[in-house]
Amino acid sequence: MAGLLQVRDALALRGSAQAQQLSHSLATPLPLVQAMLDRLTAMGKVERIEQDDGACLSGSCKKIGRAHV
């Protein structure tokens, strides 16, 4: 199970990721990853990116729930 620093580092390596992706790659329960992302956001270490799914026609845009360092 990953800790706060592992979540931050995994996110830094990817640039951006969905909580579900981080949960899977770190073998950590999704609710725990979401709580850690919330904490990192409150600390100002990551930024939550929210985007309307209809705003990107190319398919390469970030989806709702992603965060980045």
C-alpha positions as CSV (number, residue, x, y, z in Angstrom):
1,M,0.0,0.0,0.0
2,A,1.4,3.4,-1.0
3,G,1.8,6.5,1.2
4,L,1.4,10.1,0.5
5,L,4.9,10.5,-1.0
6,Q,4.5,7.5,-3.3
7,V,1.2,9.0,-4.7
8,R,2.9,12.4,-5.2
9,D,5.9,10.8,-6.9
10,A,3.8,8.6,-9.2
11,L,1.8,11.6,-10.2
12,A,4.9,13.6,-10.8
13,L,6.3,10.8,-13.1
14,R,3.1,10.8,-15.2
15,G,2.4,14.5,-15.2
16,S,-1.3,13.8,-14.7
17,A,-3.4,10.8,-13.9
18,Q,-6.8,9.7,-12.7
19,A,-7.1,8.5,-9.2
20,Q,-8.2,5.1,-10.5
21,Q,-5.0,4.8,-12.5
22,L,-2.9,5.6,-9.5
23,S,-4.9,3.2,-7.3
24,H,-4.2,0.4,-9.8
25,S,-0.5,1.1,-10.3
26,L,0.2,1.6,-6.6
27,A,-2.0,-1.4,-5.5
28,T,-3.7,1.0,-3.1
29,P,-7.5,1.2,-2.5
30,L,-9.2,3.9,-4.5
31,P,-10.8,5.7,-1.5
32,L,-7.3,5.9,0.1
33,V,-5.8,7.3,-3.1
34,Q,-8.6,9.9,-3.4
35,A,-8.1,10.9,0.2
36,M,-4.3,11.3,-0.3
37,L,-5.0,13.4,-3.5
38,D,-7.4,15.6,-1.5
39,R,-4.7,16.1,1.1
40,L,-2.0,16.9,-1.5
41,T,-4.4,19.3,-3.1
42,A,-5.0,21.0,0.2
43,M,-1.3,21.2,0.8
44,G,-0.8,22.9,-2.6
45,K,1.4,20.0,-3.9
46,V,-1.0,19.0,-6.7
47,E,-3.8,20.6,-8.7
48,R,-7.1,19.1,-9.6
49,I,-7.9,19.4,-13.3
50,E,-11.6,19.3,-14.2
51,Q,-12.6,19.4,-17.8
52,D,-16.0,19.0,-19.6
53,D,-15.8,15.7,-21.5
54,G,-17.5,17.4,-24.5
55,A,-14.8,20.1,-24.7
56,C,-12.2,17.8,-26.3
57,L,-12.9,16.2,-29.6
58,S,-9.5,14.7,-30.2
59,G,-9.7,12.3,-27.3
60,S,-6.3,13.4,-26.0
61,C,-7.6,15.8,-23.3
62,K,-7.4,15.2,-19.6
63,K,-10.6,13.8,-18.0
64,I,-12.4,14.9,-14.9
65,G,-10.8,13.7,-11.7
66,R,-7.2,14.0,-12.9
67,A,-4.6,15.8,-10.9
68,H,-1.2,17.0,-11.8
69,V,1.9,18.2,-10.0
